[in-house]
């Protein structure tokens, strides 16, 4: 949570200064301006939060897991990809 909040504050502040600062200096405060300001910080926070959530998901895991019984064995660790998998195969660029 601290990482996403920090990212949102940095990105949101930059976007606020670029897009909305002139309205702060010149125009009156309105509810539309307040909503735009809130979205300026909320969108980067949601983006960072969803990025971390997606990055923490295990490959091949479904969005909803069935309930485990207390006697079920623990899931084995997923095998790490072989260094020879995919584009790391010798001769890949020559194809």
N, C-alpha and C positions, 0 to 999 in steps of 0.2 A: 504494500500500500504506500509506503514511503517513496519507493522508486517511481510509481506512477504519479503521485502527487507532485514530486519534484519535477518530473518531465512535463506535467501539465502546467505548472507554474512558469517554467522557462519558456515553453512553446507558446502558451497562452499570453504571457507578457509580451513576447515578441510580436505575435499577431495583433494584440491590442494596440501596441505602439504604432504598428504599420497601418492598421485598418481603421482604428477608432479614435486615436488621440486627437485628431483635428476636430472631431465632434465634441470632445471633452472641452477643448479650448473655446470653441465658437458657439456651440448650440446648447439649448436647454436640456436638462435631464428629463427623459421621458421613459415610460415603461418599455417601449420598443427598444430604446437604447440599452436599458437594463437587461433585457432578454438577450440582445446581441452580445453584450459583455459576458453574461453568464455562459452562453454557448461558446464563446471564444475560449473559455477555460474548460468547459465540460467536454467538448469534442476531443481535444488532445488527451484528456484523462481517460475517457472511454476507449480511445484508440490504444493507448499504452496498456490499459488493463486487459483489453481483449487480446492484445498481442502477447502478453505474458501468459494469459490463460490458455491460448491456443498453443503456445510454445511448450507449456508444461504437459500437454496431453501426450499420452503414449501413442505411438503409431499403431493403427489398427484397432484402437479401443473405441467402443461405441459410446455415444453420448450418455446413455443411461446404462448403468451396471445392475445386474440382478443382485439381490441381497445374498450375502455369503452366510453359510452356516458356520458355527463356531468350530466344527470338526473338519472343515474344508482345508486343504493344504494351501499354503501360500503360493501365489503366482510366481513362476520362475522368472528370473530376470530376462528381458528380451535380449536376444543375441545382437551384438553390435555388428553393423554392416562390415562385410569383408572389404579390405582395401582394394580388392580386385573387382568390386561390383560397379556396375554402371559405367560412367565416363572415365573411371580410373583404370579400365582395362588397357593393356598394351595394344597399340594400334588403333585406338578409338578415333583419333583425329585423321587417320589415313582412310577411313571409310568414305 
